[in-house]
Amino acid sequence: MTDVELARIPAGELPVAGARRGPRVEAFEMGVYPVTEEQLGELLGITAAHPRRPAVDLSWLRAVRFCNALSEWEGLDTAYAVDGDTVRWDEDADGYRLPTELEWEYACRAGSGAAQYGPLSEVAWTASDGVSSPQPVGGRHPNLFGLFDTLGNVSEWCWDLVAPDAGSRDRVFRDGSFADAPTSVRAGTRRGAPPSSTHDDIGLRVARGPYAGPPGAPA
């Protein structure tokens, strides 16, 4: 299978406005690129129509299963116990998983307190580019952690429930996509959707290692 390239994200604090200290994030690893059609297709035994494009039209539940399948492929402990639509996270597992949204935002910002870590025309694909589908990964400049496409191109599923205190089962996806206006393509953009729903502009990026904050309630 095509290797999933990982970058080491150093420990630190999420940049916040003013003099307040942001929440601390422990060091972990994160995919340099969103998972591609080629990588998903190889695990499923199908040929990708656009190998270097981010994989989309996959639900949060399928993203979780992809993480487990990738872990099994590499002989790692699976991070998730999946029973139907109920998912529990074993935070001690060494396998692949979805980032928490705190980890995702920290990795996306890469030390920047701004809404974008660079000019969007240089770092992201948005609706202003006039494209109608995800673009091949790595086509624009990375952030200072060496991650490509954390802004624009596709939004990305995270582990967290979007509103746990409200009893919602919707899961968080972060950032904007090729279909969103530039004003929505920001490090702080967060939205949610049902874990079984699919969207043509939401993909995933894998993580490994210590997690930042509590894993949240089971699905």
N, C-alpha and C positions, 0 to 999 in steps of 0.2 A: 504493500500500500504506500501511496505517496506520503512522505513524512509530514507531520504537523510541526512546523517550526515554532519554537517557544522562545520568548524573551523573559529574562529574569527581571521582575519588577521589585525594586528595592523597598525596604520598609520606610515609612515616613508618615506624614500627616496630610490629610486632605486640605488643600488650600481653601481658606474661607475669608470672607471680607472682614476688614478691621483687624484688630489686634488679637482677637480670640484664636485659640488653638483649635484646629480641626481634629476630627476623630483620627486615631492612629490606625494604620494599615500595616499588617505584618508582610514580610517579603513573601512573594509567591511567583509562579510562572503563568504566563498568559500567551495565547496564540499571537504570533506576529501579524497574522491575517485572519479575517473571518474564514470559517470552514468553507471550502469550495465545493462546487458541484462534483468535481473529480473525486475529492476525498469522500464525500457522501456516497457517490456512485460506486466506488470501489468496495465499500463495506456492504452495499446492497446488491452487488453483482450486476450493476447496470452501467451502460455507457452514458457518460455525461454529454449533453448537447453543447454545453459551454464550459469546458473544464476549469477555466480560471475565474469564472464568475462566482460570487458568493452563493452558497446554497440558500434558497428561500422556499416558500410554500411548505415549511415544516413547522409543526406545532411545538409548543414548549415541551409537551410530553415526548414528542419524537426527538427533540434536541437532547433530552435527558437520556433516552435510549441510545442515541448516537454516542454520547459520552461513555456509557457503559460498554458499548460494542467496541469502541476505540481502545478502552482500557483492556478488554479481553484480548483484543488483537495483539497488544503489546505485553501481555502477561502481567498486567497490573491488577490490583484490587479494585473492583467496581465501587464507585462512590454512592450509587443509588440502589435502594431496594424498591422495586416497582411492582405494585399489585393493582392491576387495572389502572385507575386514574389516581391512585394514592402513591405518593413518592416520599420516601424517607432518605435523608442524607446521612451517610456515615462519614463524619468529618475526619476520621482517622485514616480513611482509605487513601492510598497513594495514586489512585487512578484519576482520569480526567473528569471534570465537572464544569458546570456553569459558574461564572464568577458571581459573587454577590454584587449588588448594585453599588455598594461602597467601593469595593475593589474595582469595579468597572470604571466608575467616575474618576477614582484616583489614578488609574492607569491611563485613562483618556487624557486627563489634564497634564500628566507628566510634569508636575510642578507649577503649572500655570494657573493663576487665579482668574484668567479671562474666560469668556464664554467659548472662545475658540482658541486653539493653540497656534494658529497661523491664519493667513488670509484664506478664506474658503475656496477661492478659485485655484489655490495651490495645494490644498490638503484634502478637499472633499468633493464628492459628486452630489449636487443638489438639483432641484427643479430648474434653477437658473441656467443649468447646462443644457437643457432641452433634450435629455436622454429619457428613454421610455422603459428602461430595464436596468438591473444592476450591471456595473461595469467590472472588467477584470480587476482582481485585487492588486494592490501595489502600484497603481497607475499614478498616484499622486504622492506628495511628500509625507514622510512619517512624522510622528511626534518625537520628543526627546528621549522617550523610552524605546524607540525603534519600532513602534506599532503603526501599521498602515490601516487606513480606512476606519479608524475609531470615530471619526466624524464623517457623516454622509455615507453614500453608497447604499448600505442597508442598516436598519436598526438591529439591535442585538438583544436576544433573550438573556435575562439574568435569573438567578435562583429565586429572588424574593417575591413575596406576595405584595401586590401594589397597595393594598389597604387592609392589613391584617386585623386592625382594631374594628373594622366595619364588617368583618365576617366575609369579605369578598374572597373568592378563589382565584381571581385574576392574577396573572403573573406579570412582573415588570419587564418591559423592554426599554432600552435606553437609546438616546440620540435620535436624529432624523435620518432620512434616506434620500435616495435619488429623486423620490417623488415629492419631497417636502420643500417648502420655501426656505430660503437661507435663514430666516428668523427662527425656524424650528430646529436647525442643525447646530446644537449647542451641547457642551459637555454636561449641562445640568438638566437637559430635557429628559423627562421620565413619563411614560405612559404605561397602560396595562391592557391585557386582553385575556380571554379565557384560555386555559392551558391546552385545550384541544383545538383551538382555532388556528387557521393558517392564513398567511398574508404574503403577497408577492414582493414585499420590501422588508421583511424581518428574517434575519438569519441568526447565526450564533458564532461565538468565539469561545474556545475552551480555556480552562484554567487548571492548574494543579498546585498543590501545596497548601500551607496554612491559610485558613479563611479569616476574613475580617468581620468581626461581629457575629452575633448569633445567627444560625442558619434559618431561623423562622419556623413557622408551623408546617406540618406535613401538608402535602397537597390534598 
